[in-house]
Amino acid sequence: MTKSAERNLVIGLDVGTSKVVVTVGEITTDNKLSIVGVGSQVSHGMDKGGVNDLNLVSESIQRAVDEAELMADCRISSVYLGISGKHIQCQNENGVVAINNTEVSLDDIDNVMHTARSVPISAERKMLHAIAQEYSVDMQEGIKNPLGMSGVRMETQAHIITCSNDMAKNIEKCVERCGLTVDQLTYTALASSHAVLTEDERELGISVIDIGGGTMDLTIFTSGALRHSAVIPVAGNQVTGDIAKIFRTPISHAESLKVQYACASSTMASTEETIEVPSVGGRPSRTMSRHTLSEVVEPRFKELFELALMEIRRSGYEDQIAAGIVLTGGTAKMTGALEVAEEIFQMPVRIGSPIGMIGLTDYIDDPSFATAVGLLQYSQTMQTANAQKASDKTDVNWVNRVKKWFQGEF
């Protein structure tokens, strides 16, 4: 069965530093998103969101795609692709236009967003998103949807997210080598926020911190709009590296120790429970307590959260995120991470897994699947918005034709 035939499918592809995840979602007749397939494989050839080896990344993607196709009983031909890395940049820009015919039309909204997007960017960069925050019509501010409102001047504030053109081309090449096309390139933290946040949290003010293997992706929402985005190029792999160096164990074993036994809070780790630590060069394994492991992990987690706190303060929105922090991503699952985060941020913190889905939810009920599921939700949101815009334009054109007919101009 093909992707386009009979079933309305959307595909999300999250190519992370540690893991490649493919999610297949089916949009039902009542416009709900049902998970029908999932593929997850260890990622090779990626580092801090960037491609180090095209062949290795392509092979990882192909294995994940094959797994998802088998589960969903479909043939994947195109994907919504996530992108991250320290090359991601954001800025808030304004756009202003005069309103035609004293009433805001869809064309006016398109024009004001076009002026906001027209900020000059270098040839080395690519615009990923231009997201409206709010509109102003004459003296009235804070408007969510200005369509049909009367006035002579409209202004918008928009959040602009850009990336390195070359970095985007490299990850797209990896996808194309698997015989797939990219429907849209999406900033991973934006996708994650779609998966784990509620509307109330967006309105009250919240920050999402997606902690992966190579990067921490951060977004801040207030009054329902995205205000700030950032990528911090340190994350879970730094914890793995610390374990490997201090205990002199191979990286692969250090990762296993981190996933199975590590605790981000030393006060929560058992001093009596012991674990085996493999050595390098054929040396015999050693035994240590789980508490000793946590004493190595805890300082690194505190450092990660302090870096995120510095970014939140730098954004200027620290006092506006009353709903606190949502941690997501694979590294956020570690025991004790929540408690350490609350200690550092001094505000409410929760661990975020994908919400609002139906179907095979048991497969994606995990913070590490937030981006891949969020790509599906973001793509559905964009499809719905485009369909609504097309419908509104059709309605407007029909009304104008009727008016002309009555005026004898048809």
C-alpha positions, -999 to +999 in steps of 0.1 A: +000+000+000+014+034-009+015+064+013-010+084-008-035+056-016-066+051+004-050+062+037-042+098+048-008+092+062+018+117+075+054+106+084+077+122+109+115+116+109+137+126+138+174+121+131+190+126+165+225+122+178+216+090+196+186+077+179+167+078+146+129+076+150+102+073+123+066+077+132+036+070+109+004+087+117-030+083+100-054+112+100-088+098+107-122+110+092-128+130+124-094+147+120-077+128+148-041+116+145-036+079+150-002+063+154+000+032+131+037+026+128+070+034+146+106+027+137+135+033+161+172+026+155+205+036+170+219+067+152+253+066+136+271+095+119+254+123+137+269+147+163+252+176+180+225+177+154+250+178+125+259+151+099+294+136+102+290+107+078+263+107+051+265+070+045+261+060+082+232+084+087+215+072+056+218+036+067+204+044+102+174+062+085+168+033+062+166+008+090+142+029+110+120+035+078+120-002+071+108-010+106+081+017+105+069+005+071+066-031+083+045-021+113+023+004+094+019-018+063+026+011+040+053+024+017+069+056+029+078+081+001+081+114+019+087+127+054+084+157+077+120+161+088+133+176+121+165+196+123+185+209+152+221+220+160+239+250+173+235+267+139+198+273+146+191+310+153+160+329+162+148+366+162+116+385+167+106+409+139+078+433+131+058+438+099+035+467+090+010+472+061-019+494+052-052+476+053-071+475+019-108+484+019-107+492+056-113+456+066-086+430+072-085+403+045-065+371+041-043+390+016-036+417+042-025+390+067-003+374+040+012+408+032+020+417+068+037+383+074+056+388+042+070+421+055+080+405+088+098+377+068+116+401+046+143+408+072+176+403+054+195+371+062+228+360+048+231+337+018+245+310+041+213+308+060+178+293+053+145+304+069+128+276+086+098+293+102+081+326+104+054+323+131+030+351+140+029+360+176+001+385+176-014+413+155-022+450+161-049+468+142-047+506+146-047+511+184-059+476+194-031+452+204-028+415+212-051+403+185-048+366+177-068+366+145-074+400+128-095+386+098-125+408+092-115+435+116-118+472+106-089+496+105-064+513+083-030+499+096-020+465+107+012+453+124+024+419+134+051+405+156+067+373+142+092+348+155+118+339+128+138+307+130+167+302+106+193+275+101+226+269+082+218+263+045+246+237+042+235+218+074+200+216+061+212+203+027+234+176+043+206+161+064+182+163+034+208+144+013+208+116+038+170+113+035+171+115-003+197+087-004+170+065+011+147+073-019+125+097+002+116+133-003+113+160+024+078+175+027+090+201+052+120+209+074+110+216+110+129+228+140+128+199+164+121+219+195+090+234+178+078+199+170+084+187+205+064+215+220+034+204+198+036+170+213+040+177+250+023+211+258-013+219+265-030+252+254-033+263+290+005+260+295+012+280+263-012+308+275+002+309+310+038+308+299+062+278+298+095+267+286+102+233+269+137+219+272+143+189+249+174+171+262+187+147+236+221+131+231+239+159+214+219+191+221+194+207+244+167+224+223+148+252+242+116+270+234+096+296+254+059+303+250+039+331+266+003+342+258+000+313+234+028+323+212+064+312+206+087+339+219+122+324+220+141+295+206+177+283+212+200+253+209+226+245+236+252+222+221+257+200+252+234+172+264+233+135+274+264+125+256+284+147+280+271+125+308+281+094+290+316+108+283+321+117+320+312+081+330+336+067+304+365+088+314+362+086+352+355+049+354+378+041+324+351+021+305+343+020+268+317+045+255+292+018+247+294+004+282+292+039+297+260+045+278+245+013+291+255+022+327+239+056+322+206+042+309+203+013+333+217+026+366+225+063+366+206+087+388+208+125+385+204+130+422+230+114+446+206+116+475+182+093+456+208+067+447+213+036+468+247+031+485+241-006+489+232-015+453+263-025+434+270-026+396+296-042+374+318-017+354+336-033+324+372-022+318+392-015+287+420-036+272+409-069+286+413-058+322+389-074+347+356-056+355+353-036+387+324-032+412+311+000+425+279+013+442+251+030+423+256+060+446+292+064+433+279+065+397+253+092+407+281+114+422+296+116+387+263+122+369+248+148+393+273+176+387+269+173+349+231+174+351+233+205+373+255+221+347+231+213+319+202+228+338+222+259+347+231+264+311+194+262+302+185+287+330+211+311+317+195+309+283+160+315+298+173+346+317+191+358+285+158+357+266+141+381+291+111+358+296+121+342+330+094+361+349+067+352+323+068+314+324+044+309+353+036+273+342+073+264+347+094+240+328+087+208+307+116+185+303+114+161+274+138+140+252+156+108+261+180+122+287+151+137+307+139+102+316+168+096+340+158+090+376+163+122+397+164+146+367+131+161+378+142+167+413+176+183+402+157+205+377+133+218+404+163+226+426+181+246+398+151+263+382+132+270+414+099+266+396+074+238+387+089+211+364+073+181+348+085+154+324+067+156+291+057+127+269+035+129+238-002+137+245-034+138+225-027+108+203-047+076+196-037+043+180-005+025+190+002+050+219+021+024+240+050+026+215+054+064+218+045+071+254+080+081+262+098+115+262+123+103+236+095+102+211+083+138+216+100+152+185+090+124+161+053+126+173+054+164+173+064+164+137+032+145+129+011+170+149+029+200+134+023+187+099-013+181+106-017+216+120-001+231+089-023+210+066-054+221+085-044+258+085-036+257+047-070+240+040-088+266+061-070+294+043-079+279+009-115+276+020-117+311+033-102+325+001-128+305-019-156+319+003-143+355-002-140+351-039-176+338-041-189+367-020-171+392-043-185+376-074-220+379-059-215+415-051-203+422-086-232+404-101-256+426-081-237+457-092-239+446-128-201+440-131-201+402-135 
